[in-house]
Amino acid sequence: MGYHLPMSGPTLEVKAGGRVRTVPLQTGLTRIGPAGTGGLDVEVDGAVGELHVWDNPPKAVRVRGDDALIGRGGAMVEELELADGDSFAWGGAKFRFRGNRVLEEIVEEVDEDPDYGGGASSGGGASMGQAGPAAEMLRRLSAGLLVETGLAEKK
């Protein structure tokens, strides 16, 4: 069983004017357009028109500007579905989409070794009835959590 914990939301790496910056996407819609235009989430010097980037499902859509199409791999399109690591160009800037980052649980298997209480329990790790360093660590961690949550008193 693995746990997936979000580390950060989706972002866009924006390369324009020799400068690279990472911009977090807004929940829902992120509006991108020319510098100096009000109401935008991301401004791009020299851009014409407006680009909308959605976080769920991730996609980029050209909204305004006759010649401001999205280019990826040489193809010019009006709308582009995005996956982590996808790059595209628009309005004289280059973008790289970074999807939600997650932290996955790393499950370590324990060999059957008398120093670790005779091996893994049915749960895949040390249990409260085992002896050894892993069991002691689990006992101390459990005790600390009980004290921190107010379910036990510190001795």
N, C-alpha and C positions, 0 to 999 in steps of 0.2 A: 504494500500500500504506500503510495507516495503522496506527499503534500505539495501543493502548488501555491506559493505565496507571492502575490504581486509585489514587485520591487519598484516599479515606476510605470507610469502610463505611457501611451504612445507619444513619440516625438518626431520632429522633422529636423534633419540636419540641412541647413540652408547655406549654400556657397554662392556668394554674390559679391562682386567688387573686390575680389581677392581675400575676402574674409569668410570664415566658416563659423556659424553659430548653431546651437541646438535649441530648438523652440518646442516646448511642450504643447501638444494639441489640446484644444479646449474640449470639454465634454460635449459631444454632438458635433457641432460645426466650428471649424476654424477658417476665418476669412483672410485671404492673402491678396494684396494688391499693391499699387504704386505708392511710393513714399509720399507723405504729405496728404494722403487721403484719409479723412476721418472714418472712424468706425471699423477699422481693420484690426485683426489680431496680429498679423505679420506684414510688415512693409518691405517691399523690394524696390530698390532704386532702378529706375528705367523700365519697370514693368508697365504694360498697358492692359487694361481689363481687370478681371477679378477671377481668382481661383478659389474654389471651396474644397476643403479637405475634411472628410468625415472620419470619425474614429471607429464607428461600429455600424455596419461593416466598413472597414477601412477602404476609402476610395478618394480620388481627386477628380473634380469636375470643373471644366472651364465654363465660367458663367458669362463673362463679357470679354470683348476684344476680338476683332476679326482675325488678327494674325497671331493671337496669343494662344496657340494650341499647345497641348502637352506633347512632348516628344520622348519616346523611350525606345531604345534600340533602333532608331531611325524611323519609326512609325509615328505618324501624327494622328492623334485621337482627341476626342472631345471629353471622354471619361476613362478613368483608369482604376481598376481594382488594385489595391496595394497589399503586399505581404511584407513581412519583416525583411529589411535589406534592399527592397526595391528602390531603384533610382529613376528619376525623370527630370526633364528640363522644362522650364516655363518662364516666360518674361525675362529672359536673360540670366536666370539663376538656375542652379542645379540643386536638386533635392534628393535626400535619402530618407525613406520612411523607416522608423524603428517602432515595431509593435510593442505590445505589453511585454515587459521583462518579467520572468518568473524565477523563483528560487525553488528548485526541486529537492525533495528529501533524498539524501544519500543513505541507502540501506546497506549496512555492512554485515556480512555474514560472519558468525563467530565459529571457529573450528572447535571440535570437541577437544578440550584441553582442561586438565584438572585445575590449572591455575585460574581458570575462568568459570568455575562451578560446574564442570562437566559438559559444557556445550550450550547450544542455543535452546531456549525453551520453545514451546509451540508458537509463541508470539514473535520469534525471530531475534530475540535479544535477551538481556539478563532479566531474571524475575526476582521478586522479593525473597523467595526461599533459597536462592543460590548464594554461594560464598565466592569470594574473590574480589578483585579490584572493580570489575564492572558492576557487580551487585552492590558493593559499597557505594559506588558513585550514584547508582540509581536510588539507593536508600537515602543518601544525603540530599539529592535533588528533590525527591518526594517530600522529605521533611521540610526543606526550605520553602517549597511551594505551599505547603500546608500553613506554615507560619506566616508567609506573605499574604495569603488570602484570608487570614484570621480564623482558620479552622483548627489551629493548634497554637500552643504557647511555647515560646522559646525557653529551653531549660538552661 
